[in-house]
Amino acid sequence: MSILEILAFLTSLIAVSLGVLGPRITWPWWSLSSLLYSILFFQSAYYASAALQFVFIAGAIWGWLGWGPKGAKPKKLTIKSRLGLTSVVAILSITLWPILTSIGAVSSEIESFGFVGSICAQLLMVWQKFEAWPLWLIVDIAYTYQYFQGELYLTSALYLIFSGIAIWGWIRWGKESKKNEHN
């Protein structure tokens, strides 16, 4: 466990917890944690996870601009959009898997799903969609296992905590989306 992993852990925990609550200040924390984790993941040969952090930074900038001063106002996707999202995650994950294997990435099957699922969940967060949280839960459980196997124990613990936070977000944004559907 390094100082880098500890700092990345702490900033990520703050960022994701703020994300559940929906204030705009979520996004600078997300950027900082993503920058720190990009370095850690690259050093650990989790190349898709390292690259994903730059997607998160771009998403954080977009989220800062998109959420506005009052924060998130979550709503739900249509059933058709949910089916489309599930198809996109499955197809792109299967497509990315052999690419990661060919460049020597660690845990490529989980990493391919985590990469695609995280990008989709990040977009759903920026777009203030309730479905971000159930998808985050699945991704976080997969990453908990991956990082534990890779001996990044603090990061594995972080993703286990993220799983609990995702459940909290799922519940909170579910309630908020019901209110916002009527507005």
URURTA-V767401 format. One record per residue. PHI is phi in radians with two decimals (NA if undefined). OMEGA is omega in radians with two decimals (999 if undefined). D_LAST is the distance of its C-alpha to the last C-alpha in Angstrom with 2 decimals. Layout:
# URURTA-V767401
PHI OMEGA D_LAST
PHI OMEGA D_LAST
This chain:
# URURTA-V767401
NA -3.08 47.36
-1.91 3.04 47.30
-1.04 3.12 45.92
-1.02 -3.14 43.73
-1.13 3.13 42.23
-1.13 3.12 41.69
-1.13 3.11 39.89
-1.11 3.10 37.75
-1.00 -3.07 36.96
-1.12 -3.12 35.92
-1.19 3.11 33.75
-1.17 3.13 32.02
-1.07 3.09 31.35
-1.11 -3.08 29.73
-1.06 -3.08 27.64
-1.24 3.08 26.27
-1.09 3.08 25.63
-1.09 3.14 23.64
-1.03 3.10 21.68
-1.12 -3.09 20.39
-1.33 3.01 19.22
1.51 3.09 17.58
-1.36 -3.12 19.34
-1.12 -3.11 20.63
-1.11 3.05 24.20
-0.89 -2.91 24.04
-1.19 3.05 25.25
-1.09 3.08 28.63
-1.11 3.13 29.59
-1.07 3.13 28.77
-1.09 -3.13 31.05
-1.10 3.14 33.87
-1.12 3.14 33.87
-1.17 3.10 33.82
-1.09 3.13 36.76
-1.12 -3.13 38.75
-1.22 3.11 38.10
-1.05 3.12 39.04
-1.18 -3.12 42.47
-1.05 -3.11 42.87
-1.17 3.09 41.88
-1.10 3.12 44.16
-1.08 -3.10 46.99
-1.68 3.13 46.40
1.16 2.97 46.42
-1.63 -2.96 42.81
-1.16 3.11 42.46
-1.17 3.10 39.18
-1.14 3.10 37.66
-1.14 3.13 39.16
-1.12 -3.14 37.82
-1.02 -3.12 34.37
-1.09 3.10 34.20
-1.28 3.01 34.33
-1.13 3.12 31.37
-1.10 3.12 29.55
-1.12 3.09 30.68
-1.08 3.10 29.42
-1.11 3.13 26.07
-1.16 3.09 26.01
-1.13 3.12 26.59
-1.10 3.12 23.87
-1.11 3.10 21.45
-1.01 -3.13 22.51
-1.30 -3.03 21.71
-1.40 -3.08 18.51
-1.34 3.14 16.70
1.30 -3.04 17.26
-1.08 -3.09 18.33
-1.57 3.08 15.39
1.56 -3.03 15.74
-1.28 3.02 13.92
-2.27 -3.01 10.25
-1.13 3.03 11.34
-2.42 -3.12 10.37
-1.68 3.02 13.07
-1.33 3.00 15.63
-1.32 3.11 16.84
-1.05 3.12 20.11
-1.06 3.12 22.06
-1.16 3.10 20.91
-1.10 3.11 21.85
-1.11 3.09 25.24
-1.08 3.12 25.76
-1.08 3.12 25.09
-1.05 3.12 27.57
-1.12 -3.14 30.11
-1.06 -3.13 29.89
-1.07 -3.12 30.44
-1.12 -3.08 33.37
-1.14 -3.12 35.07
-1.19 3.10 34.85
-1.11 3.13 36.00
-1.15 3.13 38.99
-1.21 -3.09 39.78
-1.29 -3.06 39.73
-0.89 -3.12 41.87
-1.16 3.10 45.25
-1.16 3.12 44.62
-1.13 3.10 44.16
-1.06 -3.09 47.19
-1.19 3.12 49.28
-1.70 3.07 48.64
1.44 3.12 49.45
-1.18 3.11 46.06
-1.40 3.05 46.01
0.92 -2.98 44.14
-1.10 -3.13 43.03
-1.21 3.09 41.37
-1.26 -3.11 39.02
-1.13 3.11 38.66
-1.14 3.09 37.77
-1.12 -3.12 34.98
-1.06 3.14 33.86
-1.10 -3.11 33.88
-1.16 -3.14 31.88
-1.08 3.12 29.49
-1.17 3.10 28.94
-1.08 3.13 28.28
-1.11 3.12 25.67
-1.13 3.11 24.07
-1.10 3.10 24.24
-1.08 3.11 22.53
-1.09 3.07 19.73
-1.11 -3.13 19.46
-1.05 3.14 19.46
-1.41 3.08 16.78
1.08 -3.14 14.73
-1.80 3.13 15.14
-0.90 -3.03 15.65
-1.14 3.05 18.90
-1.00 -3.01 20.58
-1.25 3.05 21.57
-1.06 3.11 23.40
-1.18 3.07 25.17
-1.00 -3.13 26.10
-1.03 -3.13 27.57
-1.12 3.12 29.86
-1.07 -3.10 30.90
-1.11 3.09 31.60
-1.12 3.12 33.80
-1.10 3.14 35.74
-1.21 3.08 36.28
-0.98 3.13 37.37
-1.13 -3.08 40.17
-1.02 -3.07 41.04
-1.27 3.03 41.46
-1.12 3.12 43.35
-1.09 3.13 45.73
-1.51 3.10 46.11
1.10 2.96 47.06
-1.69 -2.95 44.17
-1.14 3.12 43.76
-1.17 3.10 41.56
-1.16 3.06 39.19
-1.07 3.09 39.29
-1.09 3.11 38.44
-1.05 -3.13 35.55
-1.23 3.01 34.10
-1.18 3.06 34.65
-1.10 3.09 32.66
-0.98 3.12 29.99
-1.07 3.07 29.88
-1.13 3.11 29.05
-1.13 3.11 26.45
-1.10 3.08 24.89
-1.12 3.08 24.68
-1.03 3.11 23.03
-1.09 3.12 20.50
-1.02 -3.13 20.00
-1.19 -3.06 19.25
-1.14 -3.12 17.13
-1.21 3.04 14.98
-1.09 3.10 14.76
-1.13 -3.12 13.29
-1.12 -3.12 10.91
-1.17 3.08 9.84
-1.11 3.10 9.26
-1.12 -3.06 6.89
-1.29 3.10 5.07
-1.16 -3.10 5.58
-1.61 3.13 3.81
-1.69 999 0.00
